[in-house]
Amino acid sequence: MERRLFLMVLGGALASPVVGLAQEAPSEEMILRRLDAAPQRQIAPRNRVTIDEFKRRPELRRAAPSIDIQAINFATGSADIPRSEYRKVQQIARAMEQLLRRRRAVRFLIEGHTDAVGSAYSNQILSERRAASLKLVLVREFGIPARVLETVGYGEDYLLVPTERSEWRNRRVTLRRIDDFIR
């Protein structure tokens, strides 16, 4: 499996990926800050939706506090999270634990994503498996309660980099804090 790192340059522009280096995971503090942020849109309690409806409404998902996690190195066609990646997952778990202490009703959505290589059907299944894989590791290895974690796969529907080629930045999970949106 090829490991990559994207470099930040002055002004925030992204440089080309560098092959051979491990990508830095977001810190616990960064994950916490992003997931604890206020939603971009307030939803009155009477207008909150079910989890299934939330998953189908991109405008609501975009309004929820979120962070893309590209640092978990999913091999092409794989949903496995190797033990060597658990340190990165631990950062996610620690941030979630802090939010669980601060917000009694906190809920998270783990979104799985793929690149556009392969059939749409196989990418859909793979993205669902990636989200489920992260949930499993968070629950079994780090003690996050399963009841606060929902999963969904979006396949190749929401590419960060629009390309039909293999693109490591599209093979990711996105974490969203959804308790302000669901009933």
N, C-alpha and C positions, 0 to 999 in steps of 0.2 A: 504494500500500500504506500502510495506516495504521500508524504506529509508536506503541507504547505503553510506559508505564513504570508499574510498581507501586511504591508508596511504603511504606516501613516506618514505623510509628508506634511511640511508646513502648510497651513491653510486647510487641513482636513481632507485633502484629495487623496485618493487611494492610488498607490503604486501597483505595479504588477506583482503577482504572487512570486515568492521565491521558493523554488523547489528544494526539498531537503531539510527544511526547518520546521519545527512544531509550531503550530499557531497558538498564540497566547489566549488563554481563557479569560473571560471577564472576571474581575475580582468579585468576591462576596459583596463588597461595598457597592460596586457598580450595579450588580444584579439587584441588590436591595433598593438602591436609589431609583432605578428604573421601574421596578415593580411596585414600589410604595408611592410613586408619583400620583398626583390627582389625574383622574380620567380627563381626556380632552373634551368630553361631553358628559354632562350630568343627565342621568335618567331618573325621572320621578319613580318612586316605588310602584305606583300603579301601572307604569309603562315597562316594567322589567319583563324580561322574556325567559323562556325555558332555555336550558343549556343547548338543546338541539336547534332551537331557533337562532340562538347566538352564533352557533357554528356556521349557520347558513347566511349570516348577514355580515358581509365584509365591512360595511360602514360602522357597525358596532365594534367589530374586532379591531378596526383601526383606531377607535377611540379609547380602547382599553390600554392601561399601562402594559408595556411589553418590552422584551429584549430578544433579539436573535442570538442564538448560541451556535456559532459556526465552528467553535473550537473542538467539539466532540468529533473526532475524525471517523466518520462513517465511510467505509470503503464503498466503492461503486457497487451497487446491488446488494448491500448488506445493511442490516438493522442492528447488528451486534455492537455493543459497547465493550471494548476490551478492558480488562482490569487496569491496564496502563492508563486509561482515560478516567478512572474513578476519582482522581484528584480534582479534575475539572467538574465532575458531577458533585463532588463534596462542596464546592463553592456555591452551587445552586442550592443544595440542601441547607447549608448554613443560612443563606439569605431567606429561604422559605421558613426555616425555624424561627427566625427573628420576626417575620411577618405573622406567623402563627401566634406568637406571644403578644403582638401588638393589636391584631385584629381577630376577634373571636370567630367571625364568620368568613374568613378569607377562603377563596377558592381560586384555583389555577387551571388554565387550559394549556396543555402541551400539544403544540401543533407539529406534526412531522411533515417534512418537505423533501423533494427529490430534485435532481436535475431532469432535463428533458430527453435523456437517452433511454431508449426502450419504449415499450407501448404505454399508453396512458393507463391502461388497466394495471399492468405490473407496477408502474410507478405509484398508483393509488394504494395498492396493497403494501408496497414497500414503505410508503410514508406513514401509513397506519401502524406498521410494525415498528418503525423508528420511534414514534411517540409512545407506543406501549412499552418498548424497551427502556426508554428513559424513566417512565413511571415505575416500572418494575425495579430498576436499580435504586431509585429514590426511596421506594417503600422498603424493599428487602435489605439494602445495605446501609441506608441512612435514616430509617425510621420515620419518614414522612408519612402521615396517615393517608391511606388510599382514598378516603372519603373527600379529601380536599383537592384531588387531582382528577381532571377529566382529560381525555385524549381525543384527538382527531387527526386524520391525515388529509392533506390537500394535494398530494401527488406533485405534479408539475404545474398546477394552476397558478401559483404565486411565486414565480421565479424572481429572484433578486437581480439576476443577470439574464436578460432575455436572450437565450441562445439555444440551439438544438444540440450543441456539443456538450460533452462532459464539462461541468463547471462546479468546482468544489464549494463555492459560496452558496450554491443552491441546495446542497446536501446538508441540511441543518434542521434544528428544532427551534421553534419560537415559543417562549413562555409568555403567557398573558395572565394578569390578575383580573378575574372576571366577576368578583363578588358585587361590584357596583352595578352590574347589568342584569344579573339573573335573579329570579324569584325563588 
